[in-house]
Amino acid sequence: MSCKFFQNTACEYFPCHFIGSTADFNCLFCYCPLYALGKRCGGQFTYLDNGVKDCSACDFPHRRENYDALVQRYGEILAVLQREDAQP
């Protein structure tokens, strides 16, 4: 068993994005940690008129093969959080 892949086929939203084959749909990053990077996340997103980031067209965190690439960016996510926490 690998900690790099998890699938919740009982989820009412499964699959929340279309990637071609549900056999490779990874639910591990259900809430994408790259969201916090804003425009620098690297995914397919748009901003809604109200300013909310819409990632519904992005499947990057749900592709089995992207686990390592996503985890490698945790340093960037940590830097964003540290900047946010440093603000009064």
C-alpha positions in Angstrom: 0.0 0.0 0.0 1.2 3.5 -0.8 0.5 6.7 1.0 0.7 8.5 -2.4 -2.7 7.4 -3.6 -6.2 7.4 -2.0 -9.5 7.0 -3.7 -12.9 7.6 -2.1 -15.4 6.2 -4.6 -18.2 6.6 -2.0 -17.8 10.4 -2.1 -20.9 12.1 -3.5 -18.5 14.2 -5.7 -16.4 11.4 -7.0 -14.8 12.1 -9.4 -14.9 15.9 -8.9 -12.9 16.5 -12.1 -12.8 14.5 -15.3 -9.3 13.0 -16.0 -10.2 10.3 -18.4 -9.9 7.2 -16.2 -11.3 7.1 -12.7 -8.8 4.3 -11.9 -6.1 6.9 -11.7 -8.2 9.5 -9.9 -6.4 10.5 -6.7 -8.5 11.9 -3.8 -5.6 12.3 -1.5 -5.4 16.1 -2.2 -9.2 16.6 -2.2 -8.5 20.2 -1.1 -5.5 21.3 -3.1 -2.6 22.6 -1.0 -1.4 24.6 -3.9 -4.6 26.8 -3.7 -2.7 29.0 -1.2 -0.1 29.9 -3.8 -2.7 31.9 -5.7 -1.6 32.7 -9.3 1.6 30.8 -8.8 -0.1 27.4 -8.2 0.5 26.3 -11.8 -2.9 24.8 -12.3 -5.8 25.6 -14.6 -7.9 28.1 -12.8 -9.8 31.3 -13.2 -11.0 34.0 -10.8 -14.7 34.6 -10.5 -16.2 38.1 -10.6 -16.3 38.0 -6.8 -12.5 37.3 -6.6 -12.8 33.7 -5.6 -10.3 31.3 -7.2 -12.2 28.7 -9.3 -10.2 25.5 -9.7 -13.0 23.4 -11.1 -11.2 23.0 -14.5 -7.9 21.9 -12.8 -7.1 18.2 -12.3 -3.4 18.5 -11.3 -3.8 17.4 -7.7 -6.0 14.5 -8.7 -3.6 12.8 -11.1 -1.8 9.9 -9.6 1.5 10.9 -11.3 1.6 14.4 -9.8 2.0 13.4 -6.1 5.8 14.0 -6.0 5.6 17.3 -7.9 2.9 18.6 -5.5 4.8 17.6 -2.4 8.0 19.2 -3.7 6.1 22.6 -3.5 5.4 22.4 0.2 8.3 24.8 0.9 6.5 27.4 -1.2 3.3 26.8 0.7 5.1 27.1 4.0 6.6 30.4 2.9 3.2 31.8 2.2 1.9 30.8 5.6 4.9 32.3 7.3 4.3 35.6 5.5 0.6 35.6 6.5 1.4 34.8 10.1 4.0 37.6 10.3 1.4 40.2 9.4 -0.2 42.0 12.4 
